[in-house]
Every structure is written in structure tokens, then in C-alpha cells.
Amino acid sequence: MSKEKAMKKSEQDQAAPEGAEGARRATEASSGGTTVTALAPGQRWSVTRKREVALRLLRGEAVEGLSRELGVEIYRLEKWRERALAGIDASLRERDANDPLVAERDAALKRVGELSMEVELLREQRRKDGPLVLRRSR
């Protein structure tokens, strides 16, 4: 029995590469550990690259060092960080689709639309008949 365990252990050791155990550090970039570097001439900043830079700033990395590393002005990095924070705030302000207040508001808007249409139809009917229609009694 112990010989079988030893064989399984040696097979596992051979199958797993060295250093494969353990988890990725929480401070690594979220896109598989890729780091953002300075752009080549004529290259543009993609949304993904800006997001990675903004995340690095939000984690507390120094703006000055990041500016030097990436060749981007400090004011621009600050603007990216502020936009990221504004986007986070906006997404947290949105209500869920299952929120009862949203359902109640939608029902109220639907009813307002129905009443507006009814008023419009009644006004049109009044215009056709005239203000005071004289009808003969039978």
C-alpha cells in the first residue's frame, strides 16, 4: 500500500512543474500578470491599458514613478484615475433590475402613458363632435 502511495506521489511531482503551487499575488495585474509599458511612437492607449494603469494607481502606486515609467504626464494619469473612480461610483448607484422601486416606477410610467393616450383620444372625439352637439331626442 505504501509503495502505491509513493508511486502516486512521484507521478504528481513529475506532472507539476516547479513553482506551480500557490496562488498569484493579489497585487499582480488582473490581466494575467502582464505589465503596462511605455508606448512605441505612433501607438495609442487602449481602454485595457488605461484600465491597468488606473488599477495600479488605485492600488497606491506612486503617480510620479508611474509617469516616468510610462512616459505619460501626471495630469493625464490623475484624469484616468478620476474617471475610473467616477465609473465605479456610477455603477454602484445603478439599481438592480429586481429592485421593487424600479418595478413600481415602470408601472407608474406605463399608467401615465395609458392615461395620456386616453386623454388624447377623448380630445379628438370632442373635436369631431363639436363643443355642444344638439341631438334630437326620439
C-alpha positions in Angstrom: 0.0 0.0 0.0 2.8 2.4 0.9 4.5 1.6 -2.4 1.4 2.7 -4.3 1.3 6.0 -2.4 5.0 6.6 -3.2 4.4 6.0 -6.9 1.4 8.4 -7.0 3.4 11.0 -5.1 6.3 10.7 -7.6 3.9 10.9 -10.6 2.3 14.1 -9.1 5.8 15.6 -8.6 6.7 14.9 -12.2 3.4 16.2 -13.6 3.5 19.5 -11.7 6.2 22.0 -12.8 8.5 23.6 -10.2 6.8 26.6 -8.5 3.3 25.7 -9.8 2.0 25.5 -6.2 0.5 28.6 -4.6 -1.7 31.4 -5.8 -1.0 34.5 -7.8 -0.3 37.5 -5.6 -3.2 39.9 -5.2 -1.2 42.9 -6.3 -0.4 41.5 -9.7 -2.1 43.0 -12.7 -5.5 41.4 -13.3 -4.9 40.5 -17.0 -2.7 37.5 -16.3 0.2 39.4 -14.7 1.1 41.5 -17.8 2.6 44.8 -17.1 1.9 48.0 -18.9 5.0 49.6 -20.5 5.6 52.8 -22.4 4.1 53.1 -25.9 6.0 53.0 -29.1 5.9 56.1 -31.3 2.5 56.4 -33.0 0.8 53.8 -30.7 -2.4 54.8 -28.9 -3.6 54.0 -25.4 -6.3 51.3 -25.4 -9.0 51.1 -22.8 -7.4 47.9 -21.4 -4.0 49.6 -21.0 -5.6 52.7 -19.4 -7.6 50.4 -17.0 -4.4 48.6 -16.0 -2.7 51.9 -15.2 -5.8 53.2 -13.3 -5.8 50.0 -11.2 -2.2 50.4 -10.4 -2.9 54.0 -9.3 -5.9 52.8 -7.2 -3.7 50.2 -5.5 -1.5 53.0 -4.3 1.4 53.1 -6.8 3.2 56.4 -6.9 2.0 58.7 -9.7 5.5 60.2 -10.2 7.1 56.8 -10.7 4.3 55.6 -12.9 4.6 58.7 -15.0 8.3 58.2 -15.5 7.9 54.5 -16.3 5.2 55.0 -18.9 6.2 58.4 -20.3 2.7 59.8 -19.5 2.1 63.2 -17.9 1.0 63.3 -14.3 -2.2 65.3 -15.0 -3.3 62.6 -17.6 -2.7 59.8 -15.1 -4.7 61.7 -12.5 -7.5 62.2 -15.0 -7.6 58.4 -15.8 -7.8 57.6 -12.1 -10.6 60.2 -11.5 -12.6 58.7 -14.5 -12.1 55.2 -13.1 -13.5 56.3 -9.7 -16.4 58.1 -11.4 -17.2 54.9 -13.3 -17.1 52.9 -10.1 -19.4 55.4 -8.4 -21.9 55.4 -11.3 -22.0 51.6 -11.5 -22.7 51.4 -7.7 -25.5 54.0 -8.0 -27.5 51.9 -10.5 -30.4 49.9 -9.2 -30.8 46.2 -9.9 -33.4 45.0 -12.2 -35.0 43.1 -9.3 -35.4 46.3 -7.3 -39.0 46.8 -6.3 -38.7 50.6 -6.7 -37.7 50.1 -10.3 -40.7 47.9 -11.0 -43.0 50.4 -9.2 -41.6 53.3 -11.3 -42.0 51.3 -14.5 -45.7 50.5 -13.7 -46.4 54.2 -12.9 -44.8 55.3 -16.2 -46.9 52.8 -18.0 -50.1 54.0 -16.4 -49.1 57.7 -17.1 -48.7 56.7 -20.8 -52.1 55.0 -20.9 -53.9 58.0 -19.3 -52.2 60.4 -21.7 -53.4 58.3 -24.6 -56.9 58.2 -23.2 -57.0 62.0 -22.8 -55.7 62.5 -26.3 -58.4 60.2 -27.7 -61.2 62.0 -25.8 -59.9 65.3 -27.0 -60.0 64.1 -30.6 -63.5 62.7 -30.1 -64.7 66.1 -28.7 -63.2 67.9 -31.8 -65.2 65.7 -34.1 -68.5 66.1 -32.3 -68.1 69.8 -31.7 -68.3 71.5 -28.4 -72.0 71.3 -27.9 -73.8 68.9 -30.2 -77.5 69.3 -30.4 -79.2 65.9 -30.9 -82.8 65.2 -31.4 -84.5 63.0 -28.9 -86.5 60.2 -30.4 
